[in-house]
Amino acid sequence: MEGNSITNEARLFLSSSNQVAYGLKLAHQIEAIRSKLVDIAKQREQFEFEDRALEPVVAIRNWRQTDYSVPGAVVGRE
């Protein structure tokens, strides 16, 4: 039974439910995202982008009201 216990522990350690392995994988993903954000920030400085607030564009549409009915086909209305 000793060997079976060690096998189960090894299987648990190498499984996807291992919190240590999950944390390490997540840390690598976060580092990759941070690296991409740093690259974006460098590009922003290189091209001299500037922050400015955009005013919302309000589209004014003139809706026309239409009425479609077939004479004699409407039932229940006066």
Secondary structure, DSSP 8 states (H G I E B T S, - for coil): -HHHHHHHHHHHHHSTT-HHHHHHHHHHHHHHHHHHHHHHHHHHHHTT----------------------TTT--S--
